[in-house]
Amino acid sequence: MRSRRTFGFVVLILFVGAAVGTVLGELMALVLPKGVVQEFFTKSWSPALGPGTLDLVLFSITLGMTLKVNGAGIIGILVAIYLLRWVFD
């Protein structure tokens, strides 16, 4: 039987964990009172791949990507790692 844990599957699960955690963190930031806990959930890190341009004679293509992850997104990634380790084995 073939394992479901291919590289693409692992990346997808980690991305979904980060996305769900980040969205939940943004929602929790709206509900929580101002303070350390709200700052934890709203502080975000935004790693980016700068725009790269492929200039052809007929047209040009510009690609770039920014990923926004907050504290809850990190928790989402940790939950995704847990699921990969013990549930999707």
MORA-V991254 format. One record per residue. N is the residue number from 1. OMEGA is omega in whole degrees, 0 to 359 (none if undefined). NEAR is the number of other C-alpha atoms within 8 Angstrom. Layout:
# MORA-V991254
{{N;OMEGA;NEAR} {N;OMEGA;NEAR}}
This chain:
# MORA-V991254
{{1;184;2} {2;179;3} {3;179;5} {4;186;7} {5;174;8} {6;181;7} {7;179;6} {8;179;6} {9;179;9} {10;179;10} {11;179;8} {12;180;8} {13;178;10} {14;178;11} {15;178;9} {16;177;9} {17;179;14} {18;181;14} {19;180;11} {20;178;10} {21;180;15} {22;178;16} {23;178;9} {24;177;9} {25;178;14} {26;178;10} {27;179;8} {28;179;10} {29;178;12} {30;185;6} {31;186;6} {32;175;8} {33;180;6} {34;180;7} {35;184;6} {36;182;6} {37;179;8} {38;179;12} {39;178;10} {40;183;9} {41;183;14} {42;179;11} {43;185;8} {44;175;9} {45;184;8} {46;174;8} {47;185;7} {48;166;8} {49;184;7} {50;182;6} {51;175;8} {52;185;7} {53;172;8} {54;185;7} {55;175;7} {56;184;6} {57;184;5} {58;181;4} {59;175;6} {60;180;9} {61;177;7} {62;180;8} {63;176;7} {64;182;9} {65;173;8} {66;179;8} {67;179;8} {68;180;9} {69;176;13} {70;182;15} {71;178;13} {72;176;12} {73;176;16} {74;176;12} {75;177;10} {76;177;14} {77;179;13} {78;176;9} {79;179;9} {80;177;12} {81;177;9} {82;180;9} {83;178;9} {84;184;11} {85;188;8} {86;182;7} {87;183;7} {88;182;8} {89;none;7}}
